């Protein structure tokens, strides 16, 4: 009888521990994690003047102004007027994750950058999930915006990129 009681207590404790852990350390999908990094690192400095340092500190820094996020399997690269988060095989986004990231990106654009217009020419073929929202004429220095492309069905060449091209600095 005592072994049965002890076993019941252990099982109940394990179940409660799993439940508590899922609340304390929630797991994000790769798409949610990339959207969080994109907003906090690429967009927040432009939108709020906030520093991306807190999020960057949790990433593995490479010597060339790029970082690796082990949670999403993505690479982040910061340049003067561009921020890119990309994935590649074997850590490329699945079709479902790529579609989720595209929808999260659309929500961010409509909420925080309503002035950006969907560019119907910002496509990378029929097999890729791609959309771009921009202001300014193509190939002009005034062009800026957000571009998402994912090609999950390309096998060893599968990957994705979420790019923010910052608006030109006021003259």
C-alpha angles and dihedrals in degrees: 000000000000092000091054092050092047091048090051091050092049093049092047091048091049092051092048090048092052091048093050093046092054089056096043097042106026115189118233125205114246088253093054092048093049091047089050091051092044093052097041099041107025104031109025095070089057097039102041107004087245121155120246091207096106093056093039091054089064092056131081107253122218121201095252102068091272133114137201122223108205093191095064100020090238136138122224123202124187121199130169096272103008138064121190131185113189141172131200138183130321087027096037117137117263117240090259093050091046091051090048091051091049090054092046089050091050090052092049092049095048092047102040105020107033089153091068115096125215108251109214090199092060093097131125100202135290096291095055129078102226140155134160133197115198148161121209133040119297113270092012123125088235093062115111138153148101128302129188124189130167130174105184097162097060096096112214089006095053117129148123142226132203110191134187116195106193122229115261115270114258113261 
